[in-house]
Amino acid sequence: TDRRDRLGALWLGVGLAVALSLAVGAVLEFTAANLSEHALETFVGITSLLTVAFVTTMVFWMQRAARGLRDELHGKAESALIAGPIALAIASFAAVSREGLETALFLYTNFKTVGPFSAPTFGLVLGLAIAVLLGYGIYNRSVKINLSKFFTYSGVALIVVAAGVLAHGVHEFQEFGFLPGEHAYAWDLSARLSEDSLIASLLSGTIGFGVSMTWLQLLIWASYLGLTISSYLMAPKKVKTLIPA
């Protein structure tokens, strides 16, 4: 909008939103660290289900709203500029915190599906760096993205990862005794394959397959994946514009 005199208020809202997202992540980790074993299983199971619900809703929402998202944000920014710097800070805070809180919850539950933190931490840093570079490129109009293809591919990838988080949450509820079939394994390779191995970490962090998996986990994983991806891909494609326009 060429109102660089208001960038301070904009970045204030962004900074507060990032701080809130980090604080929520810290609270989740602190809470988990101070729970008993059974309470932790319940906590991780519940946060896993919440994460899957948030990610699934976000994927379908982005598919529908992406076409007008840029204009919508511009409209909100213009209205906030009229109202003053505080309103602009609140608008940017709302836009960033919505995604930041979902990201914090998603990362927390996804980290719980793997063993060592080194690999997912590297992926986290790499992903954030690419996102920043991509955002900067779009801002400078040096990068153009076909939103239709981008959200189709990234949406499918997120659904696959969410299916793995869901399977992990089911396992937590099985260990707690809330769901049956804890020892009814579809496979159990724990005697041959370490959970800390590269292949086990890759399978667990991407498609949600652990070295052991119960039939109930596999059934819910396959059901969610099949129904969600088919619904997502069958939805009418309305996003054909390039960003920046």
SERO-4910 file (N, C-alpha, C, O; in steps of 0.05 Angstrom, whole numbers):
BEGIN
 pado doro    nc1    nc2    nc3   cac1   cac2   cac3    cc1    cc2    cc3    oc1    oc2    oc3
  Thr    A     16    -24      0      0      0      0     17     25      0      6     48      1
  Asp    A     44     22     -1     62     45     -2     59     64     22     63     88     19
  Arg    A     53     52     45     52     68     70     75     59     88     70     47    109
  Arg    A     99     65     80    122     55     95    125     69    122    139     59    140
  Asp    A    111     91    126    111    104    152     97     88    173    100     93    197
  Arg    A     81     68    165     66     51    183     79     23    186     67      6    199
  Leu    A    102     19    175    115     -8    177    122    -15    205    121    -39    212
  Gly    A    128      5    222    134     -1    250    110    -14    264    114    -34    279
  Ala    A     86     -4    260     63    -16    272     57    -44    261     49    -62    276
  Leu    A     62    -47    235     58    -73    222     76    -94    235     68   -116    243
  Trp    A    102    -87    237    122   -106    248    118   -111    278    125   -132    288
  Leu    A    107    -91    292    101    -95    320     80   -117    323     83   -135    340
  Gly    A     59   -117    307     39   -138    308     50   -165    300     44   -185    313
  Val    A     67   -166    280     80   -191    272     97   -201    294     97   -225    300
  Gly    A    113   -184    306    131   -192    328    116   -204    352    124   -224    363
  Leu    A     94   -191    359     78   -201    381     66   -228    375     63   -245    392
  Ala    A     57   -231    350     45   -256    341     66   -279    342     60   -301    351
  Val    A     90   -273    333    112   -293    334    118   -300    363    122   -324    370
  Ala    A    119   -280    380    125   -284    409    103   -302    422    109   -320    437
  Leu    A     78   -296    415     56   -312    425     58   -341    416     54   -360    432
  Ser    A     65   -345    391     68   -373    380     90   -388    394     87   -411    401
  Leu    A    112   -374    399    135   -387    413    126   -393    442    134   -414    453
  Ala    A    111   -375    454    103   -379    482     84   -403    484     86   -418    503
  Val    A     66   -406    465     48   -429    465     63   -455    462     58   -474    476
  Gly    A     83   -455    444    100   -478    441    115   -485    467    117   -508    475
  Ala    A    125   -464    481    139   -468    506    119   -479    527    127   -497    543
  Val    A     95   -469    528     75   -478    548     68   -507    543     66   -523    562
  Leu    A     65   -515    517     59   -543    511     82   -561    520     77   -582    532
  Glu    A    107   -553    515    129   -570    523    132   -570    553    138   -591    565
  Phe    A    128   -548    567    131   -546    596    109   -563    609    114   -577    628
  Thr    A     85   -561    598     62   -577    609     68   -607    606     64   -622    625
  Ala    A     78   -615    583     83   -643    578    106   -653    596    105   -676    605
  Ala    A    125   -636    602    148   -644    618    141   -648    647    155   -662    662
  Asn    A    118   -637    656    110   -639    684     86   -657    688     73   -656    710
  Leu    A     79   -673    669     57   -691    671     67   -719    678     89   -727    671
  Ser    A     50   -735    690     56   -763    694     55   -777    668     46   -766    648
  Glu    A     64   -802    668     65   -817    643     37   -820    630     34   -816    606
  His    A     18   -828    646     -9   -832    636    -22   -805    627    -35   -804    607
  Ala    A    -17   -785    643    -28   -758    636    -15   -748    611    -28   -735    594
  Leu    A     11   -754    607     25   -745    583     13   -759    558      9   -747    537
  Glu    A      7   -785    560     -5   -800    538    -31   -787    530    -37   -784    506
  Thr    A    -48   -780    550    -73   -767    544    -69   -739    531    -82   -732    512
  Phe    A    -50   -724    542    -44   -697    532    -35   -698    503    -44   -682    487
  Val    A    -16   -715    497     -5   -718    470    -27   -727    451    -29   -718    428
  Gly    A    -44   -746    461    -66   -756    444    -85   -734    437    -94   -732    414
  Ile    A    -93   -718    457   -112   -696    452   -100   -675    434   -114   -665    415
  Thr    A    -75   -667    439    -62   -647    421    -59   -657    393    -60   -642    374
  Ser    A    -55   -683    390    -53   -695    363    -79   -692    348    -80   -685    325
  Leu    A   -101   -699    362   -127   -696    349   -134   -667    342   -144   -661    321
  Leu    A   -127   -648    360   -131   -620    355   -115   -611    330   -124   -596    313
  Thr    A    -90   -621    329    -73   -614    307    -84   -623    280    -85   -608    261
  Val    A    -93   -648    280   -105   -659    255   -130   -643    247   -134   -637    223
  Ala    A   -146   -635    267   -170   -619    261   -162   -592    250   -174   -583    230
  Phe    A   -142   -579    262   -134   -553    252   -122   -554    224   -129   -538    207
  Val    A   -104   -574    220    -91   -576    194   -111   -582    172   -110   -571    150
  Thr    A   -129   -601    178   -149   -608    157   -167   -585    150   -172   -579    127
  Thr    A   -176   -570    171   -192   -547    166   -177   -526    150   -188   -513    132
  Met    A   -152   -521    158   -135   -501    144   -131   -508    115   -132   -490     98
  Val    A   -126   -533    109   -120   -542     82   -145   -536     64   -142   -525     42
  Phe    A   -168   -543     73   -192   -539     57   -199   -509     56   -209   -499     35
  Trp    A   -194   -494     78   -199   -466     78   -181   -451     58   -191   -434     43
  Met    A   -156   -458     58   -137   -445     39   -144   -451     10   -141   -434     -7
  Gln    A   -154   -475      5   -162   -482    -22   -184   -464    -32   -185   -456    -55
  Arg    A   -203   -457    -13   -226   -441    -21   -218   -411    -21   -228   -396    -38
  Ala    A   -202   -403     -1   -198   -374      3   -173   -362    -10   -170   -338    -10
  Ala    A   -156   -380    -21   -130   -370    -30   -133   -349    -52   -117   -330    -54
  Arg    A   -153   -352    -69   -156   -334    -92   -160   -305    -83   -149   -287    -95
  Gly    A   -175   -301    -62   -181   -274    -53   -166   -266    -28   -171   -245    -16
  Leu    A   -147   -283    -19   -133   -277      6   -116   -252      5   -117   -236     24
  Arg    A   -102   -248    -17    -85   -224    -20   -102   -199    -18    -95   -180     -4
  Asp    A   -124   -199    -34   -142   -175    -34   -155   -171     -6   -158   -148      3
  Glu    A   -161   -193      7   -174   -191     33   -155   -178     53   -162   -161     69
  Leu    A   -129   -187     53   -109   -176     71   -104   -146     65   -101   -130     83
  His    A   -103   -140     39   -100   -112     31   -123    -95     41   -119    -73     51
  Gly    A   -147   -105     39   -171    -91     48   -170    -86     78   -176    -64     87
  Lys    A   -162   -106     93   -160   -103    122   -138    -83    129   -141    -67    148
  Ala    A   -116    -84    114    -94    -65    120   -103    -36    114    -96    -18    129
  Glu    A   -117    -33     92   -127     -6     85   -145      5    107   -143     28    115
  Ser    A   -164    -12    116   -182     -4    137   -168      3    163   -174     22    177
  Ala    A   -147    -14    169   -132     -9    193   -116     16    192   -112     30    212
  Leu    A   -106     23    168    -90     47    164   -107     72    170    -98     92    181
  Ile    A   -133     71    162   -151     93    168   -156     96    198   -157    118    208
  Ala    A   -158     72    211   -164     73    240   -140     81    257   -143     91    279
  Gly    A   -115     77    246    -92     85    261    -72     62    265    -78     39    258
  Pro    A    -48     68    275    -27     48    278    -34     25    296    -25      2    291
  Ile    A    -49     30    317    -56      8    335    -74    -12    321    -70    -36    324
  Ala    A    -92     -3    305   -110    -21    290    -93    -37    270    -99    -60    265
  Leu    A    -73    -25    257    -56    -39    239    -40    -61    253    -37    -83    242
  Ala    A    -30    -54    276    -15    -74    292    -33    -98    299    -25   -121    298
  Ile    A    -58    -92    307    -77   -113    314    -83   -130    290    -85   -155    292
  Ala    A    -87   -118    266    -93   -133    242    -71   -151    234    -75   -175    227
  Ser    A    -46   -142    235    -23   -159    229    -19   -181    250    -11   -203    243
  Phe    A    -24   -174    275    -23   -194    296    -43   -216    292    -36   -240    295
  Ala    A    -67   -209    284    -88   -230    280    -81   -247    256    -84   -272    258
  Ala    A    -70   -235    235    -64   -251    211    -41   -271    216    -42   -294    207
  Val    A    -21   -262    231      2   -279    235     -2   -299    258      7   -322    257
  Ser    A    -15   -290    279    -19   -308    303    -37   -332    296    -33   -354    306
  Arg    A    -56   -328    278    -74   -350    270    -57   -373    258    -61   -396    265
  Glu    A    -38   -366    240    -22   -387    229      0   -396    248      7   -420    249
  Gly    A     10   -377    264     32   -384    283     23   -404    304     38   -422    311
  Leu    A     -1   -401    315    -11   -419    335    -16   -447    324    -10   -466    337
  Glu    A    -26   -448    300    -29   -474    287     -2   -487    282      1   -511    286
  Thr    A     17   -471    274     44   -482    269     57   -492    295     69   -514    295
  Ala    A     53   -478    317     64   -486    342     52   -513    351     67   -531    360
  Leu    A     26   -516    348     13   -541    356     21   -563    338     26   -586    347
  Phe    A     23   -558    312     31   -578    292     59   -588    297     65   -612    297
  Leu    A     78   -569    302    106   -577    307    108   -593    332    124   -612    333
  Tyr    A     94   -585    353     96   -599    379     88   -628    375    102   -646    383
  Thr    A     65   -633    363     55   -660    360     72   -676    340     76   -700    344
  Asn    A     82   -663    319     99   -677    300    125   -685    312    136   -706    305
  Phe    A    136   -668    329    161   -675    343    158   -699    361    177   -714    365
  Lys    A    134   -703    371    129   -725    389    128   -752    374    129   -773    387
  Thr    A    126   -751    347    124   -776    332    152   -787    325    153   -810    315
  Val    A    173   -772    331    200   -782    324    217   -783    350    209   -772    371
  Gly    A    240   -796    347    257   -799    370    275   -775    375    267   -756    388
  Pro    A    300   -775    363    318   -753    367    307   -727    355    293   -728    335
  Phe    A    315   -704    367    305   -679    357    322   -667    335    314   -647    323
  Ser    A    345   -678    329    364   -666    310    352   -664    282    353   -642    270
  Ala    A    341   -686    272    330   -686    245    306   -667    242    306   -651    223
  Pro    A    285   -669    259    262   -651    256    270   -622    261    258   -604    249
  Thr    A    289   -617    278    298   -589    283    311   -578    258    306   -555    251
  Phe    A    327   -594    245    339   -585    220    318   -580    199    319   -560    184
  Gly    A    298   -597    197    276   -593    178    260   -568    185    252   -553    167
  Leu    A    256   -562    210    242   -538    219    257   -513    211    245   -495    199
  Val    A    283   -512    216    299   -489    209    300   -485    179    297   -463    169
  Leu    A    303   -507    164    304   -506    135    278   -496    123    277   -480    105
  Gly    A    256   -507    134    229   -499    124    223   -470    130    213   -456    112
  Leu    A    230   -460    153    226   -431    160    243   -413    142    234   -392    133
  Ala    A    268   -422    137    286   -406    120    275   -404     92    275   -382     80
  Ile    A    265   -427     81    254   -426     54    229   -409     53    225   -394     34
  Ala    A    213   -411     74    188   -394     75    195   -365     76    181   -349     62
  Val    A    215   -357     91    223   -329     92    233   -319     65    226   -298     55
  Leu    A    250   -335     52    261   -328     26    239   -327      5    239   -309    -12
  Leu    A    220   -345      6    198   -345    -12    180   -321     -8    172   -308    -27
  Gly    A    175   -314     17    158   -291     23    172   -265     14    159   -247      3
  Tyr    A    198   -264     18    213   -240      9    213   -238    -22    210   -216    -32
  Gly    A    215   -261    -35    214   -261    -64    187   -252    -75    186   -237    -94
  Ile    A    165   -261    -62    139   -252    -70    135   -222    -65    123   -208    -81
  Tyr    A    145   -213    -42    143   -185    -35    157   -167    -55    147   -146    -62
  Asn    A    180   -176    -65    195   -160    -84    187   -166   -113    199   -156   -132
  Arg    A    166   -183   -116    155   -190   -143    176   -204   -160    175   -202   -185
  Ser    A    195   -217   -148    215   -232   -163    208   -262   -165    221   -277   -179
  Val    A    187   -270   -150    178   -298   -150    148   -298   -156    133   -283   -144
  Lys    A    141   -316   -175    112   -320   -181    105   -348   -175    120   -367   -181
  Ile    A     82   -352   -163     73   -379   -155     45   -384   -166     27   -367   -163
  Asn    A     42   -406   -179     16   -415   -187      2   -427   -162      8   -449   -154
  Leu    A    -16   -411   -150    -28   -419   -125    -44   -445   -127    -45   -460   -108
  Ser    A    -56   -450   -150    -71   -475   -154    -53   -499   -149    -60   -517   -134
  Lys    A    -31   -500   -163    -12   -523   -160      1   -523   -133      4   -544   -120
  Phe    A      8   -499   -123     22   -498    -98      5   -509    -75     14   -525    -59
  Phe    A    -20   -500    -73    -37   -509    -52    -46   -538    -56    -52   -552    -36
  Thr    A    -48   -547    -81    -54   -575    -85    -33   -593    -74    -38   -612    -59
  Tyr    A     -8   -588    -82     15   -605    -73     20   -603    -44     23   -623    -30
  Ser    A     21   -578    -34     27   -574     -5      4   -584     12      8   -594     34
  Gly    A    -21   -581      2    -44   -591     17    -43   -622     20    -48   -632     41
  Val    A    -37   -636     -2    -35   -665     -1    -12   -673     18    -16   -692     34
  Ala    A     10   -659     17     33   -666     35     25   -662     64     31   -678     81
  Leu    A     10   -640     70      2   -635     98    -18   -656    107    -18   -664    130
  Ile    A    -36   -665     89    -55   -685     96    -41   -712    103    -49   -725    122
  Val    A    -21   -718     88     -5   -743     93      8   -742    120      7   -761    136
  Val    A     21   -719    126     34   -715    152     13   -716    175     18   -727    196
  Ala    A    -10   -703    170    -31   -702    190    -41   -731    196    -49   -737    218
  Ala    A    -42   -748    175    -51   -775    179    -32   -790    198    -40   -806    214
  Gly    A     -6   -784    195     14   -796    213     11   -786    242     13   -801    261
  Val    A      5   -760    245      0   -749    272    -25   -762    284    -25   -768    308
  Leu    A    -46   -766    268    -70   -779    277    -64   -808    286    -74   -816    307
  Ala    A    -48   -822    271    -41   -850    279    -26   -850    305    -29   -867    322
  His    A     -8   -830    309      7   -828    334    -12   -822    357     -9   -833    379
  Gly    A    -31   -805    353    -51   -799    374    -67   -823    381    -73   -827    405
  Val    A    -75   -839    361    -89   -864    367    -72   -882    384    -83   -895    403
  His    A    -47   -884    378    -29   -901    394    -27   -891    423    -27   -908    442
  Glu    A    -27   -865    427    -26   -854    455    -51   -862    470    -49   -870    493
  Phe    A    -74   -861    457    -99   -868    470   -100   -899    475   -113   -908    494
  Gln    A    -87   -914    458    -86   -943    462    -69   -949    486    -75   -967    502
  Glu    A    -46   -935    489    -29   -940    512    -43   -932    538    -39   -945    559
  Phe    A    -59   -912    537    -74   -903    560    -97   -922    567   -106   -922    590
  Gly    A   -105   -938    548   -127   -957    552   -154   -947    543   -175   -960    547
  Phe    A   -154   -923    531   -179   -911    522   -190   -924    497   -214   -925    492
  Leu    A   -171   -934    480   -178   -948    456   -167   -977    457   -146   -981    470
  Pro    A   -180   -996    445   -171  -1024    446   -149  -1030    426   -142  -1013    409
  Gly    A   -139  -1054    427   -120  -1064    407    -92  -1055    410    -77  -1053    390
  Glu    A    -83  -1049    434    -56  -1039    438    -35  -1059    428    -14  -1051    417
  His    A    -40  -1085    432    -20  -1105    425    -28  -1121    400    -15  -1141    393
  Ala    A    -48  -1111    385    -56  -1124    360    -41  -1110    338    -51  -1092    325
  Tyr    A    -16  -1120    332      1  -1106    314     -3  -1115    285     -6  -1138    279
  Ala    A     -4  -1095    267     -3  -1100    239     25  -1108    231     29  -1125    214
  Trp    A     45  -1096    244     73  -1104    242     87  -1094    266     79  -1074    279
  Asp    A    109  -1107    273    126  -1100    295    155  -1106    288    163  -1130    289
  Leu    A    170  -1086    280    198  -1090    271    217  -1079    292    241  -1075    285
  Ser    A    208  -1075    316    225  -1063    337    250  -1080    343    270  -1070    352
  Ala    A    248  -1107    339    270  -1124    344    292  -1122    322    315  -1130    326
  Arg    A    284  -1112    299    302  -1111    276    310  -1082    269    331  -1078    257
  Leu    A    293  -1063    276    297  -1036    267    294  -1017    290    274  -1017    304
  Ser    A    314  -1001    295    314   -982    317    296   -958    310    296   -949    287
  Glu    A    282   -947    329    266   -923    325    283   -899    318    273   -879    307
  Asp    A    309   -900    326    327   -877    321    340   -879    294    355   -861    287
  Ser    A    336   -900    279    349   -903    253    338   -883    233    316   -872    237
  Leu    A    353   -879    211    345   -859    191    319   -867    178    302   -850    175
  Ile    A    317   -892    169    293   -900    155    268   -898    173    246   -891    164
  Ala    A    271   -906    199    249   -904    217    240   -875    222    216   -869    223
  Ser    A    260   -857    224    254   -829    228    240   -817    204    221   -801    206
  Leu    A    249   -825    180    237   -815    155    208   -824    153    190   -808    147
  Leu    A    203   -850    157    176   -861    155    158   -849    176    135   -842    170
  Ser    A    168   -846    200    152   -835    222    145   -805    218    123   -797    223
  Gly    A    165   -790    208    161   -761    205    146   -753    180    137   -731    179
  Thr    A    144   -771    161    130   -765    136    102   -777    134     82   -763    134
  Ile    A    102   -804    133     76   -817    129     64   -828    155     42   -838    156
  Gly    A     80   -826    177     69   -834    203     72   -863    209     60   -873    229
  Phe    A     88   -878    194     92   -907    200    115   -910    219    138   -902    214
  Gly    A    109   -922    242    130   -928    262    141   -956    258    131   -971    241
  Val    A    160   -964    274    172   -991    272    151  -1012    280    153  -1035    273
  Ser    A    131  -1003    296    108  -1020    303     83  -1004    299     82   -980    304
  Met    A     62  -1017    290     37  -1003    285     14  -1023    288     15  -1045    278
  Thr    A     -6  -1015    303    -29  -1032    308    -48  -1031    285    -47  -1013    268
  Trp    A    -66  -1052    284    -86  -1053    263   -105  -1029    265   -114  -1018    244
  Leu    A   -111  -1020    289   -129   -997    292   -116   -972    282   -129   -956    268
  Gln    A    -90   -968    288    -76   -945    277    -76   -946    247    -82   -925    234
  Leu    A    -70   -969    235    -69   -971    206    -96   -966    194    -98   -952    173
  Leu    A   -118   -976    206   -145   -972    196   -152   -943    196   -163   -932    176
  Ile    A   -148   -929    219   -155   -901    221   -137   -884    203   -147   -865    190
  Trp    A   -112   -890    201    -93   -876    183   -103   -878    154   -105   -858    140
  Ala    A   -109   -902    145   -118   -906    117   -145   -893    112   -149   -882     90
  Ser    A   -163   -895    131   -190   -883    128   -188   -853    125   -200   -841    107
  Tyr    A   -173   -841    144   -170   -811    143   -157   -803    117   -166   -784    104
  Leu    A   -135   -816    110   -120   -809     86   -137   -811     61   -137   -793     44
  Gly    A   -150   -834     58   -166   -839     34   -189   -819     31   -193   -807     10
  Leu    A   -205   -815     53   -228   -798     52   -220   -768     48   -232   -754     33
  Thr    A   -199   -760     63   -191   -732     62   -179   -724     35   -186   -703     24
  Ile    A   -160   -740     26   -147   -734      0   -167   -735    -23   -166   -717    -41
  Ser    A   -184   -755    -23   -204   -756    -45   -223   -732    -44   -229   -721    -65
  Ser    A   -232   -724    -21   -249   -700    -18   -234   -675    -27   -245   -657    -40
  Tyr    A   -208   -673    -19   -192   -650    -26   -187   -648    -56   -190   -626    -67
  Leu    A   -180   -670    -69   -174   -669    -97   -199   -667   -114   -198   -657   -137
  Met    A   -222   -675   -104   -247   -673   -119   -260   -646   -116   -279   -640   -131
  Ala    A   -251   -630    -98   -263   -603    -94   -257   -586   -119   -236   -589   -131
  Pro    A   -276   -569   -126   -272   -552   -150   -248   -534   -147   -244   -521   -126
  Lys    A   -232   -533   -168   -208   -516   -168   -215   -488   -178   -223   -484   -201
  Lys    A   -212   -468   -160   -219   -441   -167   -195   -422   -167   -196   -399   -175
  Val    A   -172   -433   -158   -148   -416   -155   -131   -419   -179   -117   -440   -182
  Lys    A   -130   -399   -197   -115   -401   -221    -97   -377   -225    -82   -375   -245
  Thr    A    -98   -359   -206    -82   -334   -209    -54   -338   -200    -47   -357   -186
  Leu    A    -36   -320   -209     -9   -320   -201     -4   -299   -179    -17   -278   -180
  Ile    A     14   -305   -161     21   -285   -141     51   -278   -146     67   -296   -147
  Pro    A     58   -253   -149     40   -229   -147     25   -225   -173     34   -233   -194
  Ala    A      1   -212   -170    -15   -207   -194     -4   -183   -210    -15   -176   -231
***
